[in-house]
Amino acid sequence: MTDIATTAQQPRFDSVEGLRESLRKVDYLSDEGIAGIVYLADRLGKPILVEGPAGTGKTQLAKSVAEVLGARLIRLQCYEGLDESKALYEWNYKKQLLRIQASKSETSGQDWDDIEDDIFSDDFLLERPLLEAIRAEDPVVLLIDEVDRVEVETEALLLEILSDYQVSIPELGTVTARQIPMVFLTSNNTRELSEALKRRCLYLHVDYPDMDREKEIVMTKVPDLSESLADQVARVVRSIRQLELKKSPSVSETLDWARTLVLLGVEQVDAETAASTINILLKYQSDIAKAVKELTAERKSFDKASPLSTSS
């Protein structure tokens, strides 16, 4: 396989504010910091390492950018034990074996060099997400999701790709990207990533949104929700996150709770309603017990539509 020259690439986004507006149109409410990093990553041709708690919209950011660009999303879901054959490429051994067997029955008498050149060609190559993104001719966004789940050794697979946007295949040579894809790596901080990997990326930390932004997210994603109820939902969730929990409610769980309240016909969140539906927000019994205790103690605040605590 011959090397593929990387062509000059036009910027994908005109401005940070324009990017924010484009993301808003696909229902991703970005702040200036998030939009700014995505804008710079495009201009610099760098991957983005997105870290933060689970459920804060890290994966959704990559999906939304792909939607804005009209690009194909290629996703590599990371897990313990992920290796080159699942992340990069492998050879179709069954097809190669059939080809070798077929060549033995042919009367032409091909020598081994001819057969080897044949079976180690594109026809026998199985592309995995990393190689697929590098070889793509159409616009793509590459999402390497939960990269902190793989072993440190596996990170080495990513370094060549993230440095030079190329892949070395011993039997075929070096494959260089026709275009520089937008690349997002997400991490839930379950382990420290290597310095070599971090150096190749722009860093973005996505935390839980502030109360006003979460209210806006809820109103965007749950259009049947009244502004008053959306405000109460955001205040309750913010207050619950201030407790010492095993797992704080994610944004997706906030949305699930808001949809639950709409389905139940709730117009005002009081302590009893919050306590009876708290299992939508929290997934550990110890967290539920702690939150219910707090809700009971703050019943008067709930009755005044100021759940738990409204202080900063």
C-alpha positions in Angstrom: 0.0 0.0 0.0 1.4 3.4 -0.9 1.4 6.3 1.5 -1.5 8.7 1.2 -0.6 12.4 1.2 -2.6 14.4 3.7 -4.3 17.2 1.8 -4.7 20.8 3.1 -7.9 21.1 5.1 -10.2 24.0 5.4 -11.4 25.0 8.9 -14.7 23.4 9.9 -15.9 26.3 12.1 -15.9 30.1 11.4 -16.0 31.2 15.0 -16.5 30.1 18.6 -19.8 31.8 18.8 -20.9 30.3 15.5 -20.0 26.8 16.8 -22.0 27.4 20.0 -25.0 28.4 17.9 -24.6 25.3 15.7 -24.4 23.1 18.7 -27.5 24.7 20.2 -29.4 23.9 17.0 -28.8 20.2 17.6 -29.8 20.6 21.2 -26.3 20.6 22.8 -26.1 23.6 25.1 -22.4 24.4 25.1 -20.7 27.0 27.2 -17.9 29.2 25.7 -15.2 27.0 27.2 -16.4 23.9 25.5 -17.0 25.6 22.2 -13.6 27.3 22.4 -11.7 24.0 22.8 -13.5 22.3 19.9 -12.8 25.4 17.7 -9.1 25.3 18.6 -8.8 21.6 18.1 -10.1 22.0 14.6 -7.7 24.8 13.8 -4.7 23.0 15.3 -5.6 19.6 14.1 -5.4 18.2 17.6 -7.5 15.5 19.4 -9.6 16.6 22.4 -9.3 14.7 25.7 -12.6 15.2 27.5 -12.5 14.3 31.2 -15.2 14.6 33.9 -17.8 12.7 35.9 -19.9 10.1 34.1 -23.1 11.4 32.6 -22.0 15.0 32.0 -22.3 14.9 28.2 -18.8 14.0 27.1 -19.9 11.4 24.6 -22.8 13.5 23.5 -20.4 16.4 22.6 -18.7 14.2 20.0 -22.0 13.0 18.7 -23.3 16.6 18.4 -20.2 17.8 16.7 -20.6 15.0 14.1 -24.2 16.1 13.6 -23.2 19.7 13.2 -20.6 18.7 10.6 -22.8 16.2 8.8 -20.0 13.8 9.5 -20.0 10.0 10.1 -19.4 9.1 13.8 -16.9 6.3 14.2 -16.8 5.0 17.8 -14.3 2.9 19.6 -15.8 1.8 22.9 -12.8 1.0 25.2 -12.8 -1.8 27.7 -10.3 -3.8 29.7 -8.5 -6.2 27.4 -9.0 -4.2 24.2 -6.2 -5.0 21.8 -5.0 -4.1 18.3 -7.3 -6.7 16.6 -10.4 -4.9 17.9 -9.1 -1.3 17.9 -7.0 -1.1 14.7 -7.2 -4.0 12.3 -6.8 -7.7 11.9 -6.5 -10.1 9.0 -9.4 -12.3 7.8 -7.7 -15.6 8.6 -10.5 -17.8 7.4 -10.6 -16.1 4.0 -6.8 -16.2 3.8 -6.8 -20.0 4.5 -9.5 -20.6 1.9 -7.4 -18.6 -0.6 -4.3 -20.7 0.2 -6.3 -23.9 -0.2 -7.7 -22.7 -3.5 -4.2 -21.8 -4.8 -3.0 -25.4 -4.1 -5.7 -26.8 -6.3 -5.0 -24.5 -9.2 -3.0 -25.9 -12.1 -1.2 -22.6 -12.7 1.2 -23.3 -9.9 1.5 -20.0 -8.1 4.6 -19.7 -5.9 4.4 -18.6 -2.3 5.5 -15.0 -2.9 2.5 -14.5 -5.2 0.1 -16.1 -2.7 1.5 -14.0 0.2 1.1 -10.8 -1.7 -2.4 -11.8 -2.5 -3.6 -12.8 1.0 -2.0 -9.7 2.6 -3.9 -7.2 0.5 -6.9 -5.0 1.1 -9.3 -7.8 0.2 -8.3 -9.7 3.3 -8.0 -6.7 5.7 -10.7 -6.2 8.4 -10.8 -2.6 9.4 -11.5 -1.7 13.0 -12.5 1.8 14.2 -9.1 3.4 14.3 -8.0 2.3 10.8 -11.5 3.0 9.5 -11.2 6.6 10.6 -7.8 7.0 9.1 -8.8 5.6 5.7 -12.1 7.3 5.5 -12.6 9.5 2.4 -15.8 11.1 3.8 -15.8 13.4 6.8 -15.7 11.5 10.1 -15.6 12.2 13.8 -13.6 9.6 15.7 -14.9 9.0 19.3 -12.5 6.9 21.5 -14.9 6.5 24.4 -13.8 5.8 28.0 -10.1 5.5 27.2 -9.3 5.2 30.9 -10.7 1.7 30.8 -7.9 0.2 28.8 -4.5 -0.8 30.1 -1.6 1.6 30.0 0.1 -0.6 27.4 -2.9 -0.3 25.0 -2.5 3.5 24.9 0.5 2.9 22.8 -1.8 1.9 19.9 -3.2 5.4 19.9 0.1 7.4 20.0 1.0 7.1 16.3 -2.5 7.9 15.2 -2.9 10.9 17.5 0.6 12.3 16.6 0.7 12.0 12.8 -2.7 10.6 11.9 -1.2 7.5 10.4 -1.1 3.8 10.9 1.8 1.4 10.2 0.8 -2.0 8.9 3.9 -4.2 8.5 2.5 -6.1 5.5 1.2 -3.0 3.7 3.2 0.0 4.8 2.1 3.2 6.3 -1.4 4.5 5.8 -1.6 8.3 6.2 -5.0 10.0 6.6 -6.5 11.7 3.6 -8.0 14.2 6.0 -7.5 15.0 9.7 -10.6 13.7 11.5 -12.1 15.4 14.5 -11.0 13.1 17.4 -12.6 13.0 20.9 -11.2 10.8 23.7 -13.4 10.6 26.8 -12.4 9.6 30.3 -14.2 9.2 33.6 -11.0 9.6 35.6 -11.0 6.0 36.8 -7.2 6.0 36.3 -4.5 8.5 35.4 -3.7 8.6 31.7 -0.1 8.6 30.4 1.7 11.9 29.9 2.5 10.8 26.3 -1.2 10.5 25.5 -2.1 13.8 27.3 0.6 15.7 25.4 -1.0 14.9 22.1 -4.4 16.3 23.1 -6.1 19.5 24.0 -7.7 19.1 27.4 -11.3 19.8 28.3 -12.9 19.1 31.6 -16.7 18.8 31.5 -18.3 19.0 34.9 -21.9 19.0 36.0 -23.6 22.2 34.6 -24.5 25.0 36.9 -28.1 25.4 38.0 -29.2 27.8 35.3 -27.6 25.8 32.5 -29.1 22.6 33.7 -32.5 24.2 33.8 -32.0 25.3 30.2 -30.9 21.7 29.3 -34.0 20.3 30.9 -36.3 22.7 29.2 -34.7 21.9 25.8 -34.8 18.2 26.2 -38.2 17.9 27.9 -40.3 20.4 26.1 -43.5 19.4 28.0 -42.0 20.7 31.2 -43.0 24.1 32.5 -40.4 26.6 33.4 -41.4 26.6 37.0 -41.0 22.8 37.3 -37.7 22.9 35.3 -36.4 25.4 37.9 -37.5 23.1 40.8 -35.9 20.1 39.1 -32.6 21.9 38.7 -32.6 23.1 42.3 -33.4 19.7 43.7 -30.7 18.0 41.7 -28.1 20.7 42.5 -28.9 20.2 46.2 -28.6 16.5 46.0 -25.2 16.7 44.3 -24.0 18.7 47.3 -24.5 15.6 49.5 -21.6 13.1 50.0 -22.9 10.3 47.6 -21.4 7.3 46.0 -22.7 8.5 42.7 -24.2 11.9 42.1 -27.1 12.3 39.6 -25.9 12.7 36.0 -27.5 15.1 33.5 -29.1 12.1 31.8 -30.7 11.1 35.1 -31.9 14.6 35.7 -33.7 14.4 32.3 -35.2 11.0 33.2 -36.5 12.4 36.5 -38.0 15.4 34.7 -39.7 13.1 32.2 -41.0 11.0 35.1 -42.5 14.1 36.8 -44.3 15.0 33.5 -45.7 11.5 33.1 -47.0 11.6 36.7 -48.6 15.0 36.1 -46.6 16.7 38.8 -46.7 20.5 38.8 -45.0 21.2 42.1 -42.1 19.2 43.6 -42.6 18.7 47.3 -40.6 16.5 49.7 -43.0 13.6 49.4 -42.9 13.6 45.5 -39.1 13.9 45.5 -38.7 11.1 48.0 -41.0 8.8 46.1 -39.2 9.3 42.8 -35.7 9.6 44.1 -34.7 6.2 42.7 -34.8 7.8 39.2 -32.0 10.1 40.2 -29.9 7.8 42.5 -28.9 4.2 42.0 -27.4 3.2 45.3 -29.6 2.5 48.4 -27.2 4.3 50.7 -27.4 7.4 48.5 -31.2 7.1 48.4 -31.4 6.8 52.2 -29.2 9.8 52.7 -31.1 11.9 50.2 -34.5 11.0 51.7 -33.3 11.9 55.1 -32.2 15.3 53.8 -35.5 15.7 52.0 -37.4 15.0 55.2 -35.3 17.4 57.2 -35.9 20.1 54.6 -39.7 19.6 54.1 -40.5 23.2 54.9 -38.1 24.4 52.2 -39.7 22.1 49.7 -43.2 23.4 50.5 -41.9 26.9 49.7 -40.5 25.7 46.4 -36.9 26.2 47.6 -35.8 22.5 47.7 -33.1 21.5 50.1 -30.8 24.5 49.7 -30.5 27.4 47.3 -27.3 28.8 48.6 -24.1 28.7 46.4 
